[in-house]
């Protein structure tokens, strides 16, 4: 496994350095510490900061390679991840506002949308990952996120909660809500959602990971954070998919953006290698369709 950590030498990167130490040590990953100076005057203090960060990592049993570049940060990160294959990119991020579409620095969202490897946004003071929350839509687009999180959980000895959130139906269908929130019945229902959640759980359990499946109703983002608080989770995992067409970029959906905006813990945005389908009604029908008899 190869990890790239992107540093600007500012205090926000401290969380990313601690998380890198935890992940790299557990997975014995090769680690590259990438510093990017936007101005020539920044190069000397940045190199000093990189050396201090590398020294901390060495003290944690991780031996990073230091790479110092100059120029526009997002472009340099894109070039670095284009010429070398990384399994994970870790960035720091600070909150700049609490209103509007984007609460964190613009570069955070640009990196998430442009580069191919999964991006771990190191938010908060978390230095240990023991409880991981995976937001699953019960579709194939989350498969890569489940596999990657499973590898980390197995190496770290962490548990995983697979969370699926459904829209709140009218009061008239209260019995349906109770049925859907009965996880055992859902997993045995034969629906596409039930089958996919069962497969995800089996994949993780095959790695020796303890897995809990949870189903909630209501506003998706609100329910994700309610589950994260109640489960005392250390990291939230969400997905992004490759856009259709000739341009190589990833779609950071509204839900992922809101999670990155509001999170007080690290957020892993994992990639899907499959382009997002635009057939909404077809997807909705498939979620609830029972399996056809063989």
N, C-alpha and C positions, 0 to 999 in steps of 0.2 A: 504494500500500500504506500502511496505517496501523498503527502500533505503539503500544501502551499499556504503559508500564513503571510498576509499582506500587512505591512506595518508602515505607519507614518511617523512613528516615534512619539505620538501623543498619548496622554493617559488612557484614552478609550481602548487602546490596544492591549492594556494589561489583562483584561478579561480573556481576550483571544489567546494570549500567551499561556495563561493558566490552563485553558481548555486544550490547547495544543499539547501541552505537557501530559495531560491526562490521557488523551486519545493516542498520541504517538507512542507513549510508553506501553500502553495496553496492547496496541496493534503492531508494535515494532516497526512503525512506518518510517520511511525516509522523509525527512522534513526539510523544506526550503523556506528560509526567512527572506521575504522580498521587501526591500525598502525602496520607496519611490520619492525622489526629491523633485518638487515642481520647479524650484529655483536653485541655481548653483550655490547660493548663499546657504541653502538648507542642507547641503550634502554633508558637511563636517559634523554638525550636531546630530543628523540622522544616523550617520555611521556610528557615532558614539552610542546612540540609543540602541541600534541594532546589536552592537557588541554586548551591551548590558542585557538585552533580551536573550541573546544566544547564551550568555553565561548562566542566566537563570535556567534555561532549558537544559544545559549540560548538567547543572546541579540536580535536575530531575531525571537524569538518565537519557536525555535526548540530545543527539549531536546534529544540530542544523547546519545546512549550507547557507551562507549569507550571500545574497545577490542584491547589489545596489544599482538602481536604474534612475534615470532622470527623465522628466517629461510629464505628460498628462497621465494621472494615476490609472484611470479606467482603461485607457489605451495600452498602457504598459502591462496591466494585469491580463488583458486580453491577449497580448503578444506572448506573454510568458506561458499562459495556459494553452496557447496554440502550438508552441514549439516543443512543449513537454507535456506528457500525459499525467494529470493529477487525479487522484480519487476524491479529493476534498480540498476546497479552498476555504480558509477561515479569515474573516474580516471583523474588525471592530466597528462599532457604530454608536453614535451618540444621538440622543433625541434633541431636535432643534425647535420643535413646536408641538402643540397638542391640538391643532386644528388643521383643516384642509386635507388634501389627499395624501400628502407625504410628510410624515412627522420627523423623519430622520434625514441625514444628509443625502443629497441627490445622488451621490456616488454609490450609496448602498443599493439603491434600486437599479441603477445602471449596470452594476456588476452582476446582480441577480439575473437580469434579463439578457446579458450579452454573452457570458462565458458558458462553456459546456459543462464543466464539473459541478457537482453539487456545492452549494454555498452554505456555510455555517456562519450565521450572524451572531457574534459573541455579545450578548446583551446581559446586563446584570452582573452580579458578583459570583456566579456559580463557577466552582472549580472542580466539582465532582458530579458525574452523571450516573445516577442510579435508577431513576424512574423517567422513562421516555414516553411521551404521548404522541402517537401517530394519528393524524387526521386522515381518515380513509373515506373516500367516497364510494367504496365498494366496487371500484372500477379498475380496469387494467392499468390506467395511467399512474396509479400509486404503487404498482408492483416494484419498480426500481427503488422507491423510497423505503418500502418494507424490507427489501433485501439488504440495502445499505445499513439501515437502522439495526437490523438483525445482527449484522457483522459487528457493529459497535457494541451492541448490548451483550453479545456473547463474550467479547473480549473484556468488557468492563464489569461483567457480572451484574448487569442491569436488567430490570424488568420493563416490559412494554405494555402499554394500554392502547388497543386499537379502538378508536372512537369514530362512530358514524352518527352524524346529526341529520335528522329528518325535519322537514317543515312542520310547524304546528298545525294540525288539521282543525276544522271547526269542532265545537263542543259536541255536536251531534255524533262525532266519531271517536268519542272518548274510549270506547271499548277497543277500537283499532289501535289507539296509542298504547294501551296496556298490553295488547298482543305484540306489537312491534318492539316494545321495551323488554319483553320476555326474550332474552338473548338465546336461550336454549331452543325455544320454538322457532325463532328467526333462523338460526343456523341449520335447523332441520327442515325448513319450509320448502326447500327446492327452488326458491327464487334465485335470480342471478345474484342479488345482494347477499343472500344467505350462503350461496356457494362460494362467492369470492371471499367473504369474511372467513369462512371455514378454511379455504386454501391458504389465506394469509396467516391464519393462526398456526396451521400445520407447518408452513415454511419456517416460522419462527421457533416453534417447539422442536423441530428437527435440529436446530442449532443449539438446543439446550436452554432456550430463553423462556422465562416465565411470562405468560401472556394472559391478559384480561381483555375481553371484548365488551365494549360499552356502547349503548345506543341511547341517544337523547333526542328531545324534540325542542324546536324553537329556533330563534335566530342563530345561525351557524357560528358566527364569531363569538357571540355572547356565551354560547354553550361550550365552545372550545376553552374559553378562559375560566368558565365555571368548573369544568372538569379538571383543568390544570391546577386550579386552587385547591379543590377538594381532594385531588389525588396527590397534592404536593409534588407535582412533576418538575423535573429539572430541565427538561428540554421539550420543545414542541416541534414536530416534524410535519411539514406540509409539502405540497408538490408544485411543479410547474411542467408544462409540456412544450414540445417543440412546435413552433408555428408552422402552418402550411405555407407553401410558396418557396420562392428562390432565396429568400433572406434567411440567414442562419441566426435565429434568436429564439428566446424562450418567452412564453406567455406567463407573466406574473399576474394571476387573476386577482380580482377584487378581494377575495377572502385572504389570499396570501399576503397581499399588501396590508390589509387591516391587521393581520396577525403580527407582521413585522413592525407596524406602527405602534401597536399597543403592548407588545410583549415586555415583560420584566425579566425574562429568562432567555437563554439561547434559543434561536430558531434555525432549524436546518431546512433549507429549501432544496429538495431532492429533484433530480431531473427525470423526466420520462423520455424514452427514445421514440415514443409514438406521437405523431401529430394529433392535436386535439380534434375530435369530431365536432362538426357543427350541427349535427342532427339531434337537437335537444329532445324532441318528442320521441324519437327512436330510442334514445338512451333512457328516457324516463320509463317507456314501456318495457324495456328489457330489465330494468331494476326490479319491477314488480311481477314480471312474468314467471310463472312456475316452470320448472323443468319439464320438457316433453318426455313422455315415456320412450324408452329405447325400442 
